Amino acid sequence: MAQRLHLVFGGELVDPTKSVFKDVNAIDIVGMFPDYASAFDAWKDAAQRSVDNAHMRYFIAHIHRLRDEEREASPTEELDS
């Protein structure tokens, strides 16, 4: 069974209606988690700590969806071959 990794990260946005970070060098990497439930708990904790800043947003990235080793690679993934 494939491992389902989730990355929790966030930072201050330029505009709270968009997902554009004000300073990508200041992104807060909360951590990598082995399942959605633990990632959600970490996301919720980080989001609650920053509730006073309307421009702060935290996200959960489904890392396992970025690359499935069982699927055939697309032509752009194979450019180095």
N, C-alpha and C positions, 0 to 999 in steps of 0.2 A: 504494500500500500504506500502511496506517495505521501511524503510529509507535507503538511499544509501550513507553511510559514506565513506569518502576518507581521508587518512592520507598522509600528505606531510612531507618528511624527507630527510635528506642528510648528507653527510660528505665526508671526504677525503678518497680516495681509495688508496690501495696499488699500483695498476696498473690501469691506465685509461681504459684498454681494458677488465677489469673484474669488477664484482660487489662485491668486498671484501673490507670492511672498514679497514682503517689503525688503527683506535682506536674506538671501538664501544662505549666507554664511552664518546666520543666527538661527537656523532651523534647529529645533529641539528634537533630537532623536531619542524617543522614550525607550525603544527597544524592539527586539524581535521576539515573537511569541509563537509557540508550537500549535496553537489552536485559536479559533476565533473568540471563544469565551474569555480566555485570559487576555487577549488583545483588547477586547471590548472593555474589560475591567480596567486595564491600564489607560485606555483612551478616555474613559469616563473620569478617572482620577485626575488625569492631566487637564482635561477640559474644565473640571470643577475648580481646579487650582487657579485657572486663568479667567474665571467667569466675569471678573471686573473689567476686563479688556475686551471690548466688542470686536476688535480687529484680530484677536487670537483665535486660531482654529487648529484643531487636531484631526488627523485622518488615520484611517486604517488602510494600508495597502496590502492586497492579497498577493504576496510574493509568488505563491505557488501558481498563480494564473499567468505570470509573466513568461514562464518557460516550462513546458511539459516535455520532459525528456523522452516520453513515449511517442509523441507526435513527430511527424516528419518536419524538418526545419524549412522555413520559407526561403526563397532565393536570396533575400537580403541578409538572412542569418548565416548563409553559407558563403558570403563574399570572401572570407579569408581562406577558403578551401582551394 
